[in-house]
Amino acid sequence: MTTINANGTVYLKYESGNYYIDDNMIAIWPVTIITPDELQIIFQTPIPINNLIQYFICGSQNITFGTNDNTPAEIIINNVSGYIGLIQNGTSFSNGYNNIKVQNIRVISINGSTLSNDAGWIGQSYFGKGATENSIKGCSSNGNINNYNCGGILGAYSGSGSGASMDISNCYSDGDISEDYSGGIIGSYSGSSSAVSLQIQNCYSKGNIIGNFCGGIAGSRCAENVGNCFISNCYSEGNISGNY
């Protein structure tokens, strides 16, 4: 396991079978990110993900993943069954960190890769739990949303926990929503708990909705328990054959 503790900008690339940080340090997964001030992680090459432990853990606030322009960084999930998501920022037993930004990242699923229950292709379950000023912008996934409570961008319980705030904008998913309680952008129970502000703007999904209790944007029980989820300028294109 590698820990990056830095300020400014750090570059990650894949070359000759290794993952290099700033050309000299070889990353061992999962990679924990910590900064005493502010840090941006920029992907210089497409990043292949080949097993379940290849993901990032936010260990402090003020971290940005991805580029500032509109050219998406590619993360390629290759033949991984039960993937839990690219970035962890909060868990079922701990709150996430404030001011975590994920921008212009495209997750590409190939060779039968699947999600774990509650997972999202980009953000794991509980992403941004109890934290403020988190944002997901210009991100997308092509993988099927093929397990319970999942999301095409963020997993279940994202942006939940009292006082949490998160903005999701200009994101989309291509995959079919084929298991129950899932959503094209966010998984089930997202935005739940009191005093939460979860905003989803200018997002869409293209996949068919096959599972039960599913949504093209949000999974089942979004904003439950006096939560708040504001959805604007969003749509889904897929045929709906699931119940509810």
Backbone as a ProteinNet text record, in pm:
[ID]
protein_1_A
[PRIMARY]
MTTINANGTVYLKYESGNYYIDDNMIAIWPVTIITPDELQIIFQTPIPINNLIQYFICGSQNITFGTNDNTPAEIIINNVSGYIGLIQNGTSFSNGYNNIKVQNIRVISINGSTLSNDAGWIGQSYFGKGATENSIKGCSSNGNINNYNCGGILGAYSGSGSGASMDISNCYSDGDISEDYSGGIIGSYSGSSSAVSLQIQNCYSKGNIIGNFCGGIAGSRCAENVGNCFISNCYSEGNISGNY
[TERTIARY]
84.3	0	87.8	59.4	137.6	58.7	129.3	70.5	140	61.1	112	80.4	182.9	166.6	239.3	163.5	227.1	135	191.4	116.1	130.6	45.9	60.6	-0.5	81.2	33.8	118.8	53.1	121.2	71	163.7	129.7	139.9	36.5	33.9	27.2	112.5	107.8	134.8	91.9	115.5	212.4	318.8	420.8	493.1	503.2	579.6	537.4	407.4	355.8	358.9	403.5	409.7	331.5	291.4	222	320.2	357.5	459.4	397.1	448.1	409.6	524.4	500.2	605	731	713.2	820.9	917.6	910.2	1013.3	960	844.3	791.2	686.9	702.7	608.8	494.6	372.7	254.6	216.4	186.6	132.6	-7.8	-105.1	-245.3	-290.8	-395.7	-461.2	-370.6	-394.6	-312.1	-388.7	-331.9	-391.6	-334.8	-422.3	-382.4	-398.8	-291.3	-293.1	-225.3	-280.1	-214.7	-230.6	-122	-135.2	-196.3	-210.1	-266.1	-367.1	-323.5	-408.4	-326.2	-392.2	-321.5	-412.2	-354.4	-426.4	-355.2	-432.1	-381.1	-417.8	-317.1	-339.6	-291.5	-376.2	-343.9	-281.3	-153.4	-81.9	-112	-150.9	-181.7	-312.8	-373.2	-482.5	-433.1	-516.2	-477.2	-556.2	-489.3	-561	-581.4	-699.2	-733.1	-761.7	-683.3	-692.1	-733.5	-750.1	-794.9	-868.4	-926.6	-1019	-953.6	-823.3	-760.5	-704.2	-727.5	-673.9	-774.6	-758.6	-843	-770.2	-826.5	-768.6	-847.3	-776.4	-838.4	-807.2	-908.2	-886.6	-852.3	-732.1	-686	-684.1	-728.1	-737.4	-832.1	-860.8	-944.8	-861.4	-931	-867.6	-788.4	-850	-787.2	-870.8	-803.2	-868.1	-813.9	-903.5	-866.3	-905.3	-810.6	-842.2	-794.2	-814.6	-761.7	-858.5	-805.3	-887.2	-955.3	-910.3	-973.3	-1081.5	-1136.1	-1248.4	-1206.3	-1075.7	-1028	-1029.2	-1114.9	-1126.3	-1005.7	-965.9	-867.3	-938.7	-875	-937.6	-887.3	-981.6	-954.1	-1020.1	-941.3	-992.2	-1001.2	-1124.9	-1148.4	-1154.7	-1053.8	-1036.6	-1055.3	-1167.5	-1192	-1187.6	-1253.3	-1259.9	-1404.5	-1423.6	-1557.1	-1579.1	-1686.4	-1719.1	-1636.1	-1609.2	-1529.2	-1608.3	-1539.7	-1609.9	-1603.9	-1524.6	-1520	-1379.9	-1356.4	-1222.6	-1176.1	-1266.5	-1225.5	-1310.2	-1242.3	-1309.3	-1297.9	-1411.5	-1412.9	-1527	-1505.2	-1607.8	-1642.6	-1682.8	-1723.5	-1848.5	-1896.9	-2015.8	-1991.2	-1866.4	-1835.2	-1753.8	-1722.9	-1645.9	-1689.2	-1689.8	-1724.3	-1613.2	-1651.8	-1554.8	-1489.7	-1406.1	-1336	-1400.6	-1381.7	-1438.2	-1355.3	-1422.3	-1357.3	-1277.4	-1341.3	-1285.7	-1352.3	-1270.9	-1322.7	-1277.6	-1372.3	-1342.3	-1392.1	-1302.3	-1342.3	-1279.1	-1361	-1315.6	-1246.3	-1315.7	-1267.3	-1369.7	-1321.7	-1404.6	-1363.4	-1453.4	-1427.1	-1482.1	-1393.6	-1429.3	-1420.2	-1529.8	-1536	-1526.2	-1431.4	-1413.8	-1401.8	-1421.2	-1400.9	-1481.5	-1607.9	-1699.7	-1686	-1624.2	-1610.7	-1748.7	-1761.2	-1887.4	-1864.8	-1970.8	-1967.2	-2005.1	-1953.3	-2000	-2133	-2205.5	-2323.6	-2287.1	-2373.9	-2360.3	-2253.9	-2186.3	-2070.5	-2109.8	-2014.3	-2024.2	-1894.5	-1901.1	-1778.8	-1672.6	-1713.1	-1615.5	-1603.4	-1711.9	-1708.6	-1766.4	-1698.3	-1747.4	-1870.6	-1932.1	-2045.6	-2001.9	-2094.9	-2073	-1978.3	-1960.9	-1874	-1927.9	-1843.4	-1883.4	-1972.3	-1978.2	-2064.1	-2025.9	-2122.2	-2101.6	-2004.6	-1967.2	-1865.4	-1928.1	-1859.4	-1911	-1820	-1879.9	-1807.2	-1741.4	-1800.8	-1754.6	-1821.5	-1750	-1808.1	-1757.6	-1847.6	-1816.8	-1859	-1764.5	-1794.7	-1734	-1814.9	-1764.9	-1715.6	-1776.1	-1732.4	-1834.1	-1787.4	-1876.9	-1828.2	-1918.4	-1883.7	-1960.6	-1903.6	-1974.7	-2018.4	-1978.1	-2006.2	-2150	-2199.7	-2333.5	-2341.8	-2456	-2482.1	-2553.9	-2472.9	-2522.2	-2516.6	-2534	-2554	-2643	-2682.1	-2782.5	-2731.3	-2820.5	-2797.4	-2685.3	-2646.6	-2529.3	-2564	-2459.5	-2475.3	-2371.5	-2407.7	-2314	-2197	-2216.4	-2108	-2070.8	-2165.5	-2140.3	-2227.2	-2174.1	-2245.5	-2351.3	-2405	-2511.3	-2464.8	-2559.6	-2536.9	-2443.7	-2417.1	-2330.5	-2397.3	-2316.3	-2371.2	-2470.9	-2461.4	-2551.9	-2483	-2552.9	-2496.6	-2527.9	-2566.6	-2614.4	-2515	-2565.7	-2485.3	-2403.1	-2410.6	-2330.2	-2377.7	-2284.3	-2320.2	-2232.4	-2296.2	-2223.3	-2295.3	-2217.2	-2270.2	-2219.2	-2310.6	-2276.6	-2326.9	-2238.4	-2280.2	-2211	-2284.1	-2230.5	-2170.3	-2239.8	-2196.1	-2297.4	-2250.9	-2343.6	-2293.8	-2386.8	-2351.5	-2416.2	-2345.8	-2393.7	-2453	-2418.6	-2451.1	-2596.1	-2641.8	-2776.4	-2784.4	-2899.2	-2924.2	-3001.5	-2928.7	-2986.5	-3011.1	-2983.2	-3015.2	-3096.9	-3159.6	-3258.6	-3197.2	-3278.9	-3252	-3138.8	-3095	-2979	-3020	-2920.7	-2947.3	-2838.9	-2874.1	-2778.7	-2665.9	-2691.6	-2587.6	-2549.1	-2646.3	-2617	-2694	-2635.4	-2698.7	-2803.9	-2860.6	-2971.2	-2928.4	-3024.8	-3007.6	-2915.6	-2874.9	-2790.8	-2869.3	-2798.9	-2864	-2955.6	-2943.4	-3030.6	-2972.2	-3052.8	-3024.8	-3059.1	-3074.3	-3120.6	-3011.2	-3054.8	-2965.9	-2865.4	-2903.1	-2817	-2851.8	-2751	-2774.3	-2699.7	-2773.1	-2717.2	-2780.4	-2698	-2748.5	-2693	-2784.6	-2747.5	-2798.7	-2706	-2742.5	-2679.9	-2757.2	-2705.8	-2644.2	-2712.6	-2665.2	-2765.5	-2718.7	-2810.7	-2756	-2846.6	-2806.8	-2866.8	-2794.5	-2838.2	-2888.3	-2854.1	-2882.3	-3027.7	-3064.7	-3198.6	-3214	-3333.9	-3362.2	-3436.8	-3363.1	-3415.1	-3448.5	-3370.8	-3392	-3516.6	-3560.4	-3675.9	-3634.7	-3725.3	-3701.9	-3581.6	-3557.7	-3440.7	-3480.5	-3381.8	-3405.4	-3295.4	-3329.8	-3229.7	-3126.4	-3162.8	-3069.2	-3036.5	-3136.2	-3114.7	-3172.4	-3102.4	-3151.1	-3260.8	-3310	-3421.7	-3388.9	-3492.4	-3485.8	-3385	-3361.5	-3281.4	-3345.3	-3263.5	-3309.3	-3403.5	-3391.1	-3473.5	-3432.9	-3518.4	-3492.4	-3467.2	-3560.2	-3557.8	-3434.9	-3385.3	-3273.7	-3319.8	-3225.6	-3255.8	-3174.2	-3243	-3175.3	-3245.6	-3171.5	-3226.5	-3172.1	-3262.7	-3224	-3279.7	-3192.2	-3237.6	-3166.1	-3239.8	-3185.1	-3121	-3188.9	-3139.3	-3239.4	-3193	-3282.1	-3220.4	-3305.3	-3256	-3320	-3246.5	-3290.2	-3336.8	-3301.9	-3322.2	-3466.1	-3497	-3626.4	-3640	-3762.5	-3789.3	-3871.7	-3812.3	-3884.7	-3894.4	-3820.4	-3828	-3953	-3986.9	-4103	-4064.1	-4163	-4150.9	-4043.5
-119.4	0	124.4	218.2	341.5	459.4	549.5	674.4	790.3	874.7	998	1112	1179.5	1294.3	1411.7	1501.3	1605.6	1725.6	1833.5	1952.2	1971.8	2055.4	2092.9	1991.5	1933.3	1840.8	1714.7	1600	1471.4	1402.7	1342.9	1276.4	1125.7	1055.8	909.7	857.5	758.4	699	549.9	478.2	334.6	311.6	235.1	210.2	80.8	-6.3	-130.8	-213.9	-216.8	-300.8	-240.5	-115.5	-49.6	81.1	123.9	250.4	347.6	451.3	543.3	673.1	719	848.1	944.9	1051.5	1149.5	1083.3	980.2	914.4	830.4	834.4	762.5	667.1	691.8	607.5	512.3	383.1	283.8	267.5	285.9	279.3	134.7	106.3	-22.7	3	-69.7	-42.9	-108.6	-52.7	75.6	193.1	307.4	426.1	528.2	565.3	666.1	803.1	903.4	1039.1	1130.7	1202.3	1297	1425.8	1538.1	1665.8	1758.8	1828.8	1928.9	2059.5	2073.6	2196.8	2162.6	2154.1	2112.1	2026.9	1927.7	1836.3	1796.6	1791.4	1744.9	1622.9	1517.4	1395.1	1397.3	1398	1400.9	1269.2	1208.9	1082	1111.4	1076.9	1106.3	1005.9	884.7	779.1	712.7	634.6	549.3	458	439.2	361	230.2	115.6	-12.1	-57.9	-109.6	-166.7	-314.6	-400.4	-543.4	-627.6	-566.2	-643.6	-554.4	-615.4	-547	-441.4	-452.6	-359.9	-235.6	-221.1	-105.3	10.3	94	211.6	312.4	433.6	541.5	561.9	598.5	630.8	775.9	857.2	995.6	996.7	1047.3	1051.7	1191.3	1290.1	1427.8	1504.3	1627.2	1711.5	1777.9	1850.5	1935.3	1855.7	1749.5	1667.7	1675.8	1691.8	1691.6	1576	1495.8	1388.3	1429.8	1426	1455	1589.9	1615.9	1735.7	1853.2	1970.7	2091.8	2117.3	2049.9	2070.7	1966	1963	1873.2	1741.8	1712.5	1585.9	1481.2	1379.4	1285.5	1192.8	1169.5	1065.6	931	830	698.5	602.5	543	436.2	310.1	205	87	-29.8	-69	-180.6	-308.8	-395.1	-508.9	-641.5	-709.6	-843.9	-848.7	-750.4	-745	-772.5	-872.3	-908.7	-852	-774.7	-719.1	-597.9	-510.1	-390.5	-295.2	-232.7	-147.1	0.8	37.7	176.3	234.2	337.3	393.9	473.5	547.8	639.7	618.1	604.4	594.2	727.3	781.6	902.6	890.2	807.2	774.9	627.5	574	433.5	425.1	304.9	288.4	330.1	329.1	362.4	490.3	561.2	685.4	786.8	914.5	1020.7	1041.3	1099.7	1136	1270.5	1316.4	1443.4	1550.7	1675.3	1789.4	1824	1891.5	1948.7	1843.8	1732.5	1631.8	1651.7	1674.5	1701.1	1590.5	1539.1	1439.2	1495.7	1512.8	1582.9	1520.1	1509.3	1465.7	1329.3	1232.7	1094.7	1005.1	918.9	822.8	682.1	607.9	469.4	378.8	296.4	205.3	62.3	-9.7	-147.8	-243	-338.7	-434.9	-576.8	-674	-816.4	-862.7	-824.3	-877.5	-823.9	-707.3	-649.5	-617.9	-634.9	-609.9	-528.5	-469.7	-396.7	-488	-453.9	-514.4	-451.3	-512.2	-448.5	-312	-214.1	-78.5	6.4	-43.5	25.5	124.4	209.6	295.6	284.3	303.6	287.9	391.1	510.9	615.5	634.2	654.9	672.1	551	505.7	392.5	431.8	334.9	364.2	458.3	537.8	636.7	749.1	769	878.1	1012.2	1087.6	1217.6	1211.8	1096.8	1084.6	1189.6	1269.6	1367.1	1477.9	1491.5	1589.2	1697.7	1810.3	1923	1955.1	2025.1	2079.2	1970.6	1853.3	1751.4	1773.6	1741.1	1760.5	1654.9	1616.6	1524.1	1595	1618.1	1700.1	1636.9	1627	1581.7	1438.7	1351.6	1212.2	1119.3	1000	906.2	763.2	669.3	526.8	455.7	345.9	268.3	131	94.8	-38.6	-56.4	-178	-207	-187.6	-143.6	-121.4	-247.2	-346.1	-483.6	-554.1	-477	-539.6	-449.5	-492.9	-423.3	-289.8	-188.6	-57.5	23	-9.3	52.8	180.7	252.3	371.4	375.8	435.3	445.1	536.7	633.7	724.7	702.8	715	697.1	585	516.9	406.1	449.2	353.6	377.1	466	537.7	624.5	742.4	772.3	886.5	1016.9	1110.4	1238.6	1226.1	1119.4	1099.9	1143.9	1131.4	1173.9	1319.5	1351.1	1484.5	1594.1	1695.1	1810	1795	1682	1661.1	1750.5	1790.9	1864	1815.7	1796.6	1748.6	1790.2	1826.8	1862.4	1762.4	1712.7	1624.2	1690.6	1714.9	1788	1733.6	1740.1	1703.2	1562.9	1469.5	1330.3	1242	1124.8	1032.7	889	794.8	652.8	590.1	492	421.6	284.5	226.4	87.2	62.7	-58.7	-99.2	-110	-72.1	-80	-209.6	-313.4	-447.3	-517.6	-451.6	-510.3	-412.9	-460.9	-383.7	-268.5	-163.8	-48.6	42.5	27.2	101.2	223.6	309.1	430.2	457.4	528.7	557.8	648.8	737.4	827.9	793.5	782.6	754.1	630.9	560	441.9	473.9	372	386.8	459.1	520.9	592.2	714.6	754.3	874.2	997.7	1091.9	1214.3	1195.1	1081.2	1056.8	1118	1136.7	1201.6	1350	1409.5	1548.6	1647.3	1765.8	1879	1844.9	1754.5	1717.1	1801.2	1836.2	1903.1	1827.9	1744.7	1672.4	1729.2	1783.8	1844.7	1771.4	1736.6	1666.5	1749.6	1795.2	1884.5	1838.1	1850.4	1826.5	1687.3	1586.8	1449.3	1362	1247.8	1157.7	1015.1	921.7	782.2	731.5	639.9	585.3	441.1	372.6	229.9	197.1	76.6	26	-1.8	19.7	-1.9	-133.8	-236.2	-372	-413.7	-364.7	-401.5	-337.5	-388	-334.3	-221.7	-128.7	-15.9	69	78.7	151.5	286.3	370.5	499.6	534.8	609.3	650.9	744.8	819.2	908.9	857.3	837.7	802.3	665.3	593.2	465.1	480.2	369.2	365.6	439.6	501.8	563.9	678.5	741.9	864.6	967.6	1036.6	1143.6	1094.4	967.8	914.7	978.7	965.8	1015.9	1166.7	1241.3	1388.5	1441.1	1366.8	1414.2	1507.6	1553.4	1643.9	1604.6	1593.8	1571.2	1654.2	1746.8	1835.7	1790.6	1754.7	1704.5	1799	1853.4	1948.7	1924	1947.1	1934.3	1797.7	1692.9	1556.5	1471.3	1359.6	1271.4	1132.1	1033.6	900.6	859.2	777.8	740.1	594.6	511.5	369.1	324	210.5	146.8	99.2	102.1	60.6	-68.2	-176.6	-302.8	-358.1	-298.1	-341.1	-285.8	-343.2	-296.9	-181.3	-96.3	15.2	115.3
0	0	0	-88.5	-101.9	-45.8	23.4	68.9	-1.2	-65.9	-125.7	-29.9	18.5	108.5	44.9	-19	-98.7	-113.6	-166.8	-206.8	-357.2	-413.1	-553.6	-646.7	-735.2	-837.5	-837.4	-845.8	-856.5	-983.3	-1058.2	-1183.7	-1167.8	-1215.3	-1211.7	-1354.2	-1383.3	-1516.7	-1508.4	-1612.1	-1623.7	-1737.9	-1707.4	-1809.8	-1778.4	-1877.5	-1865.8	-1744.5	-1718.6	-1612.5	-1473.9	-1459.6	-1329.2	-1330.3	-1210.5	-1191.5	-1126	-1199.2	-1152	-1101	-987.5	-931.2	-952.8	-1029.8	-1061.7	-1115.6	-1198.2	-1273.4	-1191.1	-1058.7	-984.6	-878.2	-821.8	-715.6	-773.3	-749	-799	-699.5	-746.3	-659.4	-631.6	-505.4	-463.2	-408.8	-459.4	-430.1	-300.5	-236.4	-266.8	-231.5	-296.3	-277.5	-193.4	-78.7	9	-25.1	-36.4	-73.1	47.4	84.4	196.2	151.1	190.9	164	283.5	323.4	429.7	380.9	248.4	192.4	83	-42.9	-154.5	-249.9	-312.3	-401.5	-516.7	-636.4	-755	-812.3	-838.7	-900.1	-1047.8	-1133.8	-1278.3	-1338.5	-1420.2	-1485.1	-1621.8	-1637	-1761.9	-1871.7	-1833.9	-1930.2	-1889	-1977.2	-1931.9	-1819.7	-1718.7	-1601.5	-1599.9	-1618.7	-1612.7	-1468.8	-1442	-1312	-1334.1	-1266.9	-1294.1	-1174.2	-1056	-941.2	-841.5	-741.2	-650.8	-563.2	-536.4	-441.3	-508.6	-636.1	-707.1	-701.7	-600.8	-584.3	-496.7	-488.1	-408.9	-280.5	-172.6	-45.1	-11.8	8.5	50.4	199.1	231.6	369.5	427.9	351.4	400.1	309.8	342.9	259.2	149	60.1	-42.3	-145.8	-197.6	-300.8	-428.4	-541.9	-672.9	-755.2	-812.1	-903.3	-1044.4	-1138.8	-1277.8	-1323.5	-1450.2	-1513.9	-1502.6	-1533.7	-1532.2	-1665.9	-1773.2	-1903.3	-1925.1	-2045	-2072.8	-2137.5	-2137.7	-2192.1	-2081.7	-2091.3	-1979.6	-1966	-1842.5	-1813.5	-1815.9	-1873.7	-1886.6	-1779.5	-1708.7	-1613.4	-1669.3	-1695.6	-1765.4	-1668	-1635.1	-1544	-1627	-1611.9	-1701.3	-1627.1	-1655.2	-1603.7	-1451	-1386.9	-1241	-1198.2	-1117.5	-1070.1	-930.1	-912.2	-780.9	-743.3	-839.7	-811.8	-722.1	-623.5	-527.1	-563.1	-664.5	-707.9	-701.5	-781.8	-798.5	-677.3	-610.8	-504.6	-380.3	-267.5	-137.4	-64.1	-24.3	58.9	159.2	259.8	357.8	351.6	465.9	473.8	561.6	582.5	665.1	809.6	853.9	993.6	1011	900.8	914.3	809.1	846	752.4	650.1	536.4	436	466.3	375.2	389.4	303	342.5	271.9	147.5	54.1	-64.3	-143.3	-172	-262.5	-398.3	-499.7	-634.3	-729.2	-805	-908.1	-1039.6	-1135.2	-1256.9	-1381	-1484.5	-1616.8	-1612.2	-1553.6	-1550	-1618.5	-1705.7	-1777.8	-1736	-1672.4	-1635.3	-1744.6	-1799.1	-1907.5	-1854.3	-1862.1	-1813.8	-1932.1	-1923.7	-2033.3	-1976.9	-2066.1	-2036	-1914.9	-1911	-1811.8	-1671.5	-1655.3	-1521.5	-1462.7	-1330.8	-1262.5	-1136.3	-1086.1	-960.1	-843.9	-726.2	-602.3	-561.3	-471.1	-413.2	-355.4	-371.5	-315.3	-384.8	-486	-543.2	-652.6	-687.6	-805.4	-883.3	-1013.7	-1093.9	-1057.1	-1019.3	-986	-835.1	-765	-620.8	-550	-446.2	-368.4	-286.6	-224.6	-137.3	-25.1	22	128.5	85.6	-44	-90.8	-39.6	29.3	81.7	203.3	270.5	388.8	493.5	537.5	643.1	609.3	483.5	441.8	354.6	341.7	264.5	146.1	47.8	-67.3	-152.1	-157	-250.5	-385.7	-493.2	-626.4	-723.9	-815.2	-924.5	-1052.3	-1141.9	-1259.8	-1385.1	-1489.5	-1618.8	-1620.1	-1537.7	-1528.4	-1594.4	-1632	-1699.2	-1680.3	-1709.5	-1706.8	-1816.4	-1865.5	-1967.2	-1916	-1795.3	-1744.5	-1700.4	-1711.7	-1663.4	-1512.4	-1468.2	-1325.8	-1280	-1241.3	-1243.7	-1109.1	-1001.3	-871.3	-787.1	-671.8	-592.1	-538.8	-541.2	-478.2	-544.1	-664.8	-727.8	-803.5	-844.7	-927.3	-1037.1	-1148.9	-1260.1	-1232	-1143.7	-1104.3	-957.4	-866.4	-723.1	-666.7	-565.4	-504.7	-404.7	-335.3	-238	-123.1	-64.6	52.7	24.1	-100.3	-132	-91.4	-40.4	2	114.6	192.9	305.5	434.6	546.3	673.8	701.1	820.8	856.4	818.5	746.8	709.7	584.5	516.7	396.3	281.6	196.3	74.6	-40.1	-157.4	-273.9	-401	-502.2	-633.3	-736.7	-818.5	-930.1	-1057.2	-1152.4	-1272.4	-1396.4	-1509.7	-1641.1	-1642.7	-1579.8	-1575.1	-1647.9	-1692.9	-1757.2	-1745.5	-1763	-1768.1	-1890.5	-1947.6	-2066.6	-2035.3	-1920.1	-1893.5	-1857.6	-1885	-1844.2	-1692.2	-1639.3	-1494.9	-1473.5	-1437.7	-1448.5	-1316	-1203.5	-1073.6	-990.6	-886	-811.8	-731.6	-714.9	-628.1	-676.8	-800.2	-850	-931	-963.8	-1039.5	-1141.7	-1246.9	-1352.6	-1309.4	-1213.5	-1164	-1020.4	-929.9	-789.7	-742.4	-645.3	-591	-486.6	-428.1	-333.2	-206.2	-140.2	-13.2	-22.6	-139.9	-151.7	-109	-46.3	-0.1	117.8	186.9	301.6	428.3	527.5	657.4	650.1	766.5	775	737.1	694.3	661.3	552.5	462.3	350	227.6	147.4	19.5	-89.8	-163.9	-278	-404.1	-494.2	-616.8	-738	-828.6	-951.7	-1068.6	-1152.8	-1261.8	-1393.2	-1501.8	-1637.1	-1650.9	-1597.2	-1603.2	-1678.2	-1728.1	-1796.9	-1795.9	-1824.8	-1844.2	-1974.5	-2040.3	-2167.9	-2157	-2049.6	-2039.6	-2017.7	-2055.7	-2028.3	-1879.5	-1828.7	-1687	-1675	-1633.5	-1628.8	-1485.6	-1389.1	-1249.7	-1190.6	-1077.1	-1006.2	-911.4	-888	-796.8	-839.6	-968.5	-1020.8	-1079.1	-1105.3	-1167.4	-1264.7	-1368.1	-1465.3	-1406.2	-1303.7	-1236.7	-1096.8	-1012.4	-871.6	-839.8	-752.8	-705.3	-601.8	-556.5	-462.2	-332.3	-274.3	-142.1	-135.3	-247.1	-247.5	-155.4	-76.3	14.9	123.4	159.1	267.3	400.8	500.4	636.6	638.2	580.1	579.1	505.6	407.1	325.9	216	135.4	25	-97.3	-210.2	-336.8	-443.2	-503.4	-605.8	-741.2	-831.9	-964.1	-1069.5	-1153.1	-1254.7	-1387.1	-1497.2	-1632.5	-1656	-1613.9	-1627.6	-1704.9	-1761.2	-1833.9	-1846.5	-1884.4	-1919.2	-2050.6	-2129.2	-2263.1	-2273.3	-2176.2	-2189.6	-2176.5	-2235.3	-2216.2	-2072.6	-2020.2	-1882.7	-1886.8	-1837.6	-1831.1	-1689.3	-1594.7	-1456.3	-1388.6	-1275.9	-1197.4	-1104.1	-1078.3	-984.8	-1028.6
[MASK]
++++++++++++++++++++++++++++++++++++++++++++++++++++++++++++++++++++++++++++++++++++++++++++++++++++++++++++++++++++++++++++++++++++++++++++++++++++++++++++++++++++++++++++++++++++++++++++++++++++++++++++++++++++++++++++++++++++++++++++++++++++

